Amino acid sequence: MTTHETAEPRAGYADVNGLHLYYELHGEGSPLVLLHGGMLTIDLNFAGLIPTLAQRHRVIGVELQGHGRTADIDREITPAALAEDVVALLDHLGIDRAHVLGHSLGGAVTLELAVSHPDRVRSVVPVSASVRPDGMHEDLSDPAKQATSTRMPTQQDFIEFRDAYLRLSPHPEHFDDFLALLSRSAADLRGWSDEQLAGITAPTLIVQGDHDFVTIEHAALMQHLIPGAHLAVLPATTHMTVTRRADLLLPMLAAFLD
């Protein structure tokens, strides 16, 4: 993973909903919450984006339940529960409304915020997210295809997951159990009804790779169901590289946010 020079963040913890929730603040401007994907961290997902985003925004990086520096608790990991944590963090920071960009699991939390907490979001950018279980590419559910699929995380990705967990987690010995827990949680994602998606009022930019976990057809369905939504499909981009495409993402985000 390429690292990027960035100013030292203002880091802290918020005690919300039974969690000791880690967050970082970068820059000044309109608030922008960044929500990482499953098994990822603020740095693994967003290191290449934060320095530029922080020039125009008060960037709030969050490490969700069981991820990074935030310890797990005895609670199911669902978009609804994690969204409540984000709302509580905004309250803790005295922020009424924020832009929210989330990748994968974080993208599901972003959509949940838009559906259930519309008064707290200024705009939403769900990245590599789905609204139905059948929106995922068949390679993910067929073990016979996973071994040769170019959509799956690489061995290097798994090494980075594990290294970050062992280095940052308050309970590094839980890595294998937590990975299994996340897999079960992802399998149970219920999504949202057409009516719920039609009720989203926040400006929405849907982003995914052309070689993502989510099919392009499903992204088009999301664009159809969410009023006024925009869709960006990044070329030559997988699920794990979509937030690393700073060359494509940053100009789009500059035009979309604010």
N, C-alpha and C positions, 0 to 999 in steps of 0.2 A: 504494500500500500504506500503510495506516495504521500509524504507528509507536507503540510503547508505551514509557513510561518504565519502566526497570528498573535495579536496582542493577548496578554494574559487575561483569561476571562475572570469575571467576578462570579465565584462559585458559592453555592450554598445548599442547604437542605430545608425542605418544608415538611413539617409533620402534618400529613393530610390523610384522612380515611385509614388510619392505622399504618401508613407507610412513612418511612423516613426518606423522602423523595429528593433525589439529587437533581440540581439544575445549574445551568451556566448562563450568564448574561454577557453579551458581546455588543458593543456599539451603542448608538443612540438613534432615535427616530421612532417611527410607528412600530408597535410591537409585532413581532413575527415569531411564532412558536414552531420549533422543529421537532418532529416526532419520528424516531428511528424505527427500523424494521425489527422483526424478531431475531434475537441473538446478536443484534448489532448494538452500537453505542453512538453517542453524539459524534465522536471523532471518526469512527468507521464509516458512518453514513454521510457526514456533512463537512468533513475537514476541508474539502476543496471548494465549498460554497460559502462558508461562514465569513471569511475575510472580506469578500465583496458584498455580501448581504449586509454585513455590519456597518458598511459605509452609509447605508440609508435607513437601517432598521435597528431597533432594540431587539436583537436576536436572543430568544430564550430557548436554549437547548435543554431537553428533558431526557432523563434516563428512566424509562418506565419500570413498573413492578418487576423485580427480579433481574433487571438488566443493569450492566455497568456497575455503578456505585450504589444503586438502590437495591436493598435486600428484598428478597421475596417475602411474602406473608401468606398465611393460610386463607387464600381467596382465589377463586377461579379467575383466570386471565381472560377478560372479555373486552370488546370495544366499549361497551357501556360502562364497565367499572373503570377502565383506564381514562375514559372521557371525563368521568366524575373527578378523577385525580387532577386532570389538567384544569378543569374549572376551579377546583380548590386551590391550585397553584396560582392561577390568575387572581383569585381573591387575596391570597397571601401576598402577592406582589402589588396589589392595588390597581390591577388592570381590568378595565371594563370589557374591552373587546380587542381581539388580536387577529391578525392573519394567521392561518395555520397551514403548514406544509408537513405532510407525513408520508413516509415510505412504507409500503407493505402493511405490516401490522399497524404501524403509525398512520398509514393511509386509511385503514378501517376506523381508527380512532378519530381521524379528521372527518370522515363521513358521519360518524356518530355525533360528533359535535355539531355539524351542520344540520342534522336531523333533529336532535334532542335539545340542543342549546343554541338556537339560532341568534339569540341576543348577545352571545359572547364571541361571535366570529365576524370579522370584517370581510374576509374572503377565505376560500379553502382551495388547497392544491393537493388532492389525493394522488399519490404517485404509486404505480404498480399495485393498485387496489382493485377489489372486485365487490360486487353487490349481490352475487349469487354464487353458491358453491360450483355451479356448472360453468362459471366464467373462467375457471382455471384450465390451462392447456392439458391435454390428455397425457403428456409425458410425466406430469407430476403424480398421477394416480396409477400409472402402470409400471410396476417395478421392472418389467422386462425392457422398458424403453429408457428408464432412468440412467442406466449404466452408459448408454451411448448418446443421450440427449445433450445437446449443447446449451440447453436452457437452465440446467441445474447448477447449483453452486459448485465451484471447483474445489479441489483439495486445498488449495491455498486459502480460499474463503473460509473453509472449516478450521484451518490452522489459525487464522486471524480471529475467528469467533472464540476459539478455545483460549488463545493467548490473552485476549482482552478480558475474558471472564476470569481467568486465573489471576490476572494482574489487578483487576479492579473490584471484583465482587467481595462483599463482606463474608461470603461463604463459598470460597472457590471449590470446595470439595463437592458441591452440589451440581457441577456442570452436567454430567450425564443425565441426572434426574430432571434437571430443568429443561434440557433439550427435549426429553421425552414429553414433559408436560406441555411445552410449547407446540409440539407436533400434534398432540391431542386437541389442544385449544384451537389450532388452525383448522383441524378437521371438522370442528363443531361450529364454524362460523355460519351463522344463519343469514346474514345479509339484511336487506331492508325491502319493504314492499314498494310496488310502483307508486302507491299513494304517498308513502313517506318521502321517496325521492322527489316526487313532483312538488312536495311542499318545501324543498330547500330554497331558501331565498338569497343565500350568500352567493356572490360571484364565484364561479367554480372553474378551475382549470384542471382538467384531467390529463395526467402525464403517464406515459408508459413506454417501454422499449418495444421495438418491433419483434424482439425475440424474448419476450417477457414470460413470466408465469401466467399472466392473464392474456387471453386471446385479444387480438385487435377487434374482432367482432364484438366481444363483450365490452370493450372500451367504447365502441360506437353505440352500443345499447345504453351505457351509462350516460353518454352525451345526450342521447334522445330522451332519457327519462328525467334528467335534471334540467330544469328550465334555464335556458340561456347559457348552458355549459359550453366551454371550449375544450377541444381535444388536441393534444400534441403527442404524436408517435415518433419517438426518436429512432433514427435509422442505425442499424448495426449495433444495437444496444440490448443487453440482457437485463434480467431482474436485478442482478448484483451490480451492474455497472451504470444503471440509469441515473443515480445521483452523483456519479463520477463524471458525467458528461457536462462539466461546467461550461464548456464552449457553447453548448446548445441551450442549457437550462438558464444560465444567468441572464442572457438578453431577453428571454421570454418572461422571466420573473420580473425583471426591471420594467417591462412594458405592462405586465398584468397587475402587480401589486401597487396599490395607491394610484 
